[in-house]
């Protein structure tokens, strides 16, 4: 499992709003850095990856 993304900067959607998008390093969860624990096991990014792996590991 590896979320695919591309570097992006510019106006977001819808164009008539001031919704500027900036993700220069193509981070899959750029906004997740808002959490003070983003770099730990308790962070939202790691919790999301753990949930994905756990789901893939369950029997159908």
N, C-alpha and C positions, 0 to 999 in steps of 0.2 A: 504494500500500500504506500503510494507516494503521490500526494496531491500535486498535480501539474499546474504551473502558473507561468506567467511571463512578466518581465519588467514592464511597468506602466507608469505613466504620468500624464496628466492632462485633465480635461473636463470630463466629469462623469455623466451619468444619465439620470434624469432627463437634462438635456442641454440648457433648458431655460432656467435652471437653478444654479446657485453657486456651489456646486457639488464637485470640488476638485479632488482628483484621485492621485495619490502619490504612493508608489510602491517600487522604488528604484532597484531594489535587490531581489525582486520577485519572491518575496517571502510568502509562504502559503497562508500564514496567519499574521499578517502585518499588524492588525489591530489588537491582537492578543497580548502585546507587550504592555498593555495598560495595567495588567495585574502585577502586583509587587512580587508575586511568586512565579512569574513566567519562566524562570530558569530552574525551577525545582520540580519534584515529582507531584507537588500539589498544584502546579500551574495549569491553566486551562488548555494549553497546547498538549501537554503530556497526558492530561486526563482524556482529551479527545482521541489521541492516538491509542491510548490504552483501551478505550471503549470500542474503537474500530477493530483492534486486534482481538479483543474478547468476543466480539460479535462474529468475526470470521472463524474463530476457534470453536464456536458452538455447533452442535449437530443440527442439521435442518429438521 
